[in-house]
Amino acid sequence: MIGNLSLSKNVQFYKLKKALTKKSIEDTFKEISKERIGNYLFNDVKIEHTTTTGNKIVYSLASYKIEIEPSFLEGTSIKEQKYAFLLVIECNDALAILKKHVESPEDYFTNFIAEFEYERFCHFHGDKNPEYERVTMRNMSISNAVIRSRSLEAKSLNGILSSNSSSRSIPSNFRMKVGEDSYTLTPSTSRVSHRDKKSELDGLIDWIIEVKEEIKITTNQSEFLSNFASPICLKDIIDLGHQVVAILIDLNEIEAKVLNGSATLIKSGGSQLSGMEINKLFNQLKSPILVDGNLLKMKGTTLAGKISYSKNLITIRNKILDSISVVENGLETYTIGRYLNKEKTFSAVFDSPNYSYYSKSCFEDKHLTNNIQSILNIFNDSYNFTDILSEKEKPHAANLDRFPDRSLFRKVEDQYCANYNIFICDDMNDEWADHIAIDSNSAIPSISFIHSKFTKKDTHGASAFHDVVAQALKNIGRTQAEKQLFKNKYDNEWHKNYENTNISRVTGAQNWQDLEVAIDAVNQNPNSIKKIVLATPFISKATLAAELNKLASGQKCKPHYIQLIWLINTFISSCKDFGVQAHILCKP
């Protein structure tokens, strides 16, 4: 029946380091077919074959019947019969795999194969001016508060997709057209698919050899895909001589569960952590952990533990984290250390800002250091942020009608919001921002969503900035909110005073009708400006500029500045994707 094969051109390609042995194939066929019913339909191992065009290969083919429960049922005894197959084609220095109802056969051949370079798949036929019709992108941000992936489709994305959208993303799947041929490539699984009629064995083999030769000679000539970032193995970064210099742990999910009472923290001796111990733990872990070789250091103190590396993953070992257990109703108890190493909820930066590690993946951004000046340009140091004592200086007196003079909220209202005819304090509860300021009187109306963060001491560490960036990006979609959503906010909260004070939440509008007119002025003008503003008086622009300019000139800077630059770049690129201006208010 080999002459009756009719297969789609949908193939995974690997480098072949050495020929597969007969035993390795027999063992693989035996392993994948454990659930087969009856005899093999095919069980051919290491068959030499020459196509009519003279291409010589060795193929191995297994096919067999399986019974599985229909996908639309669960927990029944009903079974449907299907045929699985695995076709493995050895063509000199490459291996091609075709499969159906077989899970990851490449895992059985790890001693014989290696992956082709990621760029060879991305730039496939890049010198033939392909038109890219669809691309699925994965965001390389080091923040959880962004859209992780998205797909775009057009007749031709060339020239439509902005370089900003692509430079901070990795293409995980894309469809391209070369002349009349349409290909879909998935670099992460080494897969090439050609939209064509099904082919018999000879035609399939000839196509496979043609594609593998094209992969081997492919160079980085696709202008469209050159704008994207590149994933890179952790091992490759280490092998280049770079080192992890800092780690930022994200325990927000566990902290929220502990604070709302749905989880408790237990010491190794069985006693529960006190409220003071819980606050100390989470506050300490919001500071970056410096990495010196394999040692961990926090604020100059060496921690009991170390980090280790595999090809792709970083593992953190720390006695304190491994000794504190999280107890949740209905779930198996786990330690914080186990949670971190399973979920990988931490980011790491290297001694070069071109690389970053986040959530089990490493990224390389070749354009990052070229954007230093544009990063600095969003910082505005013209506001007077001296003598601030608190964010909003709680507790508030009942007769208070303005936030205290030396609070950050008051500084923002008196200085930044003074340029707007209406501003709203949306702090607390389901907040969109700490303040929303509307300028409906100018020829070009604008609306700003302001997020404020105060720290007792000036800091350029990543943790404080991460908090305010995460809050802003979590609400970035609110910049496009419809008027009815504003009305809902007004009816539920904004028509009242702030908490138990005489502070009006809305200044400059007497009622909903006044606010509605202002919102209409913004929404009905296609040139209206929308802004996300971060008020960060703990950052000095001059200090930041000095460190970032070191990076631009090829020098090294302190680890937390590298984390900071990644966070700032995430903030800027996310704002651009939403058509929103990014602004950061800071000290000189």
N, C-alpha and C positions, 0 to 999 in steps of 0.2 A: 504493500500500500504506500510505499514511500513516494511513488509517482503520483499519488492522489493528494499529497499535501497541498493545502491552500492557506497561506499564512499572510497576515498583515505585516507590513514593514515597521515593526515596533520592537526595538532591540536595545539591550544594554551592552555597552562596549567596555572592555577592560584590556589593559596591557597584559600580555602573557609572558611571565618571567621564565617559565619553563613548561614543557608539554605536560598536560594532565596525565597522570598514570591511570592505567586501566582500573586498578583497585580503588583509587579516589572516586572515580565515576561510579563504579559498582556500589561502593559504600553510600554515595550520595543518593543514587536511585533507590537503594534499599531504605534509606532514612526517610526520604520525602514521600515514599509510597506505603508507609506503615498502615495507613487507613484504607488501602485499596480493596476493592471487591473483585474477586475472581482473578483471572490471569491478566498479564500485561497485554495491552494492545500493541505496543512497541516496547522492546527492550534491547536496543542496539547500542553497543559500546565500541568506541574507537573505530568507526567505519571510514575508510579512505574513500574520497569521492572527487571526481574531476568533472567540472561543468563543461557544457558544449563549447564554451568560450576559452577553455583551458585553465580555469582557476582551480587549484588543488587545495582541498581542505580535509579535515578529519571531523566527522560529526558523531555525536552520541545523542540518542533520542529515547525517551521513556514516555509512555502514555498508559493510563490505567483508569478504571472506573472508581468513582468515590460516591458515597451517599452522605448528604448533609441535610440539615433541616432547612426548609425554605426561609429566606431572609425576612419574610413578613410574619414569621411565627417564632415563638420562644417557649421552651418547656414542653414541647409535644413529642410524640413518637413518630411523627410524620417525616418522611425522608424523600428527597428527590435525588435522582441519579444524574451525575455529570461525569465528563471525562477531563482529567487533568493531563497536561503534557509539559515536558521540559526538553528543549532542544538546545544543545551546547555545540557550538561550532568553533573549532580551533583553526585559525588561518594565520599560520606562521607566528607572528609576534603579537597577535591579538586574540581575544576570546569574545565571542558574541553569544548572548543568552536570550532565548525566547521562552516564555512560560505562560501557563494559564492554570489557575487554582494551585499554584505552588508558591510557598513563602520563601523569599530570600535565598535562592540556591547558591548565590555568590558567596554566602557565608561558609560554605563547605570547601571552597577553593582558595581560601586566604593565603595558603602557602605557595600558590601558583600564579596568583594574579595581583595586579596593582591598579589603582585608579589612574586614568588619564588626568592631566592637569585641568583644574576647573576652567581656566581661561580657554582651553582648546574647545570645550563644549560651548562656552559663551560666544566665542568669536567664529564659530563654525560658518564657513562660506562668507566671512566678513568682508573679504576682498571683492565680492561680487555685487556690492551695493544692494543687499537684501532690504526688503520692506518688512518692518516688524509690526505685526497685526495685533498681538496681544502679549502682555507681560504681567506676570504675578511677581510682586516685589515684597521682600521681607525687610522691615525697618531695622537698622543697625543701632538704634538708640540704646542708651544705658538707663532708660527709664521705663517703668511699667505703665506710665500714664500717657502712652501714645498708641496709635493704631499700629499693631504689630505687622500686619500684612494687608495688601490690597491688590486688586487686579484692574488693569486698564486695557481697553480694546478700541481699536479704530482701524480704518482701512489702511492707514500708515501712521504709526506713532512717531516716525522719524520727524523731528522738528516740532512735534506737538508737545511731547513730554519735556518739561523743564529740567534743566541740569540740576536744579536744587532738589527736585523730587527724586532724581536718580542717584545723585552723589552720596546720599545718606541711606541708600537701599541696596539690597542684594537681589538680583533676579533669580528666583527659584524655579521659574518655568516661563517659557516664551514660545510664541509661534511666529515663524518668519516665512517670507515668500521670496524665492530666488527664481526669477523668470516665471515659469508656470508651475514650479514645484513648491509645495508647502510642507515645511518641517515644523515639528514641535520638539523642543529640547528641554530636558529636565536635568541640569548639571548635577544636582545632589544625588541622583540615582543613576547617573551615567547613561541616560536613556535618549535615544534619537528615534523619532517617529516620522515617517514619510506618508503624507496623505495620498494614497495611490490605491489602485485596485489590488486585490490579494494576488499573491505570487506563488508559483510552484517552487520547488526546492532550488533548481538551478538559478532562476531569476533572483531569488532571495539571496543566495550565496554571492552572486555577482554584485548585487547592491551592497551587501555587507562589506565586501572587500573595497568597493568604491568609497564607502563612507569612512571606513577605518583609515584608509590612505589619506582622505581629506582631513580627518582629525589629526593625524600625525604631522601634516604640513601646515596646519592652521597657525596663523600668527595673530597678534592683537591688532587687527586692522578694522574692526567694526567701530566706527565713530560713535554710534548709538550706545553700544555696550561699554565703551571705554569710560563713559561718564558714571557708571555704577561703581559702588564699592565692591570689594572682594572679600569673600570669607577666606580664612586662613587657619590652618591647624595650629593649635597651641604649641605643639612640638616644633613646628617650622619657625615660629617666632623665637623660641628659646634657642634653637639651633643657629639662628642669625646672631646670637650673642646678646639678645635683649633679656631683661629681667622684669618680673612682676615687682613693683615697688609699693603698691598700696591696694587695699581691698576695702570696699564699702559694703557693709552688710545691710540688708533690708529685711527687718523683722516686723514690718508694719502690720502684716496679717495676724501674726501671733499676738502682737501688742493690742490690737483692736479686740481680739477675742478675750484676752485677759481683762481688759478694761470694761468690757460690757458683761463680764461675768460668765461667758460661755466656756471659758477655759481657765485652769489654774496651773500655777508653776510649783513643782515639788522638788525639793533638794534630794540628793542621793540618800540621805538619812531618813527620808520620809516626811519631814516637816515642810509646811507650806511657806513660800516666800512672803515676807511682810510687804505692805504697801511701799515702805521706804526702799526695801531691797529691789522690788520690781522697778520702781522709777529709776534707781541708780543703774540697774542692769541695762534697761533700754536706752537711757541717756548716754551711757558709756559707749554702747554699740552704734550710736548714731555718729560717732567720730570715726574717721578713716583709721584703719589698722595698717601701720607701716610694715613692710616686709623687707627684712634684711637677710638675704639668703633664704634659709628655711625658717628663720625665726620671725615671730610676730611681736610687734611693739605698738603700744598705745600710750600716747603722751609721755614717751620716754621710758616707759616701764615694759620690760620684756615679759610676754605672756607665756604661760606653760602650754606649749603646743608647737605646731609647725604646719606648713603647707606642703603638699606634694603634687606632682604633675603626672598626667598620662598624656597620650597623644592629643586628646581633645579637652580634657577636664582638669579643673583644679579642685583639690580636696583640702578642706580645713580641719585640723585637729586641735582641739583646745579642751583642757580638763574641765574648765568651768562650764562651757557649753555642753559638754558631754555628760555633765553631772546633774543638769537641770532638766526635768521631764515636764512635758506638756500633757495635761489630762483634760480630755474633752469627752462629753457624754456621747456614748455610742461609738467611739473611735478607739483604736488601739493606742495606748500611751507611747509617746515617742520623745526622744531628747531633742533639745534645740540643735545640737550638733548633727544629729541624724537628719533633721528637717533641712538644715542648710545644705548638706551634701547630697540629699535626694532631690530637692527642688532647685538647688543652685540659685538661691535668691540673693546673689551678691554680684557686684561688678569688680573687676580688677583692671588696673592700668599699669602700663609698662614704662620703662625709662625713655621710651619714644612715644610721642602723642599720636603717631600714625596707627597704633594698634590699640584695641580694647577687647576685653572679655566680658561677656554678659550672658547669663542664663544659658550656659553650656555651649556658647558659640564665641568664636574670635572673629574680629573684623579688621580690615585694613582700609583706611581712608587716605588715599594718596594726595588728596587736595586740602587736607585739614590745615596744615601749617601755612598754606597760601591764603587762608581766609582770616588770618590774625587781625588785620586792620579792620575788616568788616565786622568782626566780633567786637572789637573795641568801640566801633562807631555807634553801637546801640546803647552804650553807657552814657548817661547824662549826669554830670557832676555839678550842675548849676543850682541845685536845691540845697538849702541850709538844713542839714540833718544833725547839727551839733546839739548837745545838751538833752538828748532824748533819754528818758528814763525807763520807758516801757512801750509796749505795743499799743495798749489802750487804757492802762493804769487802773486795773480792777483791784478791789471792789469799788463800784460807783456809788456816789451819794445820790439819794432819791431826787434831790433838787437840781442835779447837774443838767445843763442844757447844751453844753458843748463838751467834747472830749478834752481832758486836761491839756494845758499848754505844752507840757513836755512829753506828750505821748506821740507815737509815730502817726496814729490816725489823725491827730490834730494837725501835724505838720503836712500830711498829705492833703487834707481838706483846705488848709489855709494857703498852701503854695501851689500844688499841682491842680487841684479842683477849682481854684480861683479863676482859671481860664475857661471854665465851662459854666453855662447858665443853669444847669441842673446837676446835682450829684446825689447819689443814693448810698446809704450805708447798708450793705447786705450781709454784714458779718453775723455769724451764728445761724444755727439750723441748716436748712438746705441752701447754703450760700453759693452764688455764682462767682462772687468775688468779694473782697472786703469793701470796695467801693466801685460804683459804676457812675461814670461821669459823662454827661451828654452836652455837646455844643451844637445846638440846633439853629443858632443865629447867624453863623458864618455862611459864606457863599458855598463852601464845601463842608457840610456837617460832619461831625465825628462822634464816636462813642468809645470810651476807654473802660476796660475792665482791669481794676487795680488790685494787686495782691501784695500785701505787706508782711514783712517778716522782721522781727526785732531780736537781737541777741545782746546780752549784757556787755560782751566784749567784741571788738572788731575781729572779724575772721574771714579768711579766704578759703576755709575748708569747704569740702564738697557737701557735708551733711546738711548744714543750714540752708545752703542754696538749693540742694536737692528737694527739701521740703516745699519751698515756695514755687519751684519749677513744677513739681508734681501737682500741686494744687492748681496752678494756672493751666497746665495741659489737660488736667482732668475735666476742666470746664471750658475748654477752648471752643467746643461746639456751641456754647451759649452765645458766642459772638454772632451766630447766624439765627438766633431764636426769633420765632414769629411774635407778633404783637400780642397775641392772646396769652402767651406764656408770661409776658411782662405784666399783663393785667392780673393774671392769677397770682403772681408774686405781690402785686400791689394790694390786692384784696386780702391776701393771707397774712402778709407781714408789713409791707412798706407803709401802709396807712397808719400804722401804730408808731409809738415811740420806741426807742432802742431799749430793750429789756425793761428794767424798773426805774427808768430815768425820764427826764424831760427832753432828751435828745431826739430831735425829729429824724426819722430815717431818710426822709426826702427833703432836700433843700432846693428851693428855686421853683417848685411846682406846688400849688395849693391843693390840687385834687388830681384824680385820674385823668380828667379831660386835658389839663395842662401837660401832664406827662405824655399822654397819647399824641398830642400835637408835636412834641419834640421827637418822639420815636418815629412818627410818620415822616418827619423831615429827614431823618437819617435813612429810613428804609426806602423812601421814594426817590432818593437821589443816587443814581448808579455810581457816582464818583465819591460817595461817602467814605470816610476813613474809619476803619475799625482797628483798635489797638489792644494789645495785652501789655500791661505795665507792671513791672515788679519793683516794689519799693524796698530796697535792700541797703539800709544805712550802715550795715556792717562791712561793706566792701568799699575799698578805696580804688578809684580808677587808676591813679598814678602807680600804686603798688602793683596792681594787676597788669598794667601796661608794661612795666619793667620786666616782669616775669615772662609774659607772653612774647615780648620782643626777643627774649633769649631763645625761645623756641624757633621763632622765625629766622634767627641767624644761625641755627643749628646747634645751639648750646642746650644743656640740660637745665631743667628747673625743678623745683620741689614737687614731690608726687601729687599733692592735693591740687596743684594748679593744673595738672594734666587731667585729673577728674573734672575739675571746674570747666575746662575748655570743652570737654565732651558734653557736659550738661548744658552749657551755653549754646553750643552748636545744635543740640537737640531742640532746645527752645526756639532758636531762630528758624530752623528748617520746618518745624511743626507750624509755626506762625505763617511762614510763607505758603505752606501747603493749603492753609485756610484763607489766604488772601488777607492776612492780618499783619499789622506792623508790630514789631517787637521792640519794647523800650525797657531799659533798666535804670532806675534812679539810684544814685549812689553818692558817696562822699568824693571829694576831689582826690 
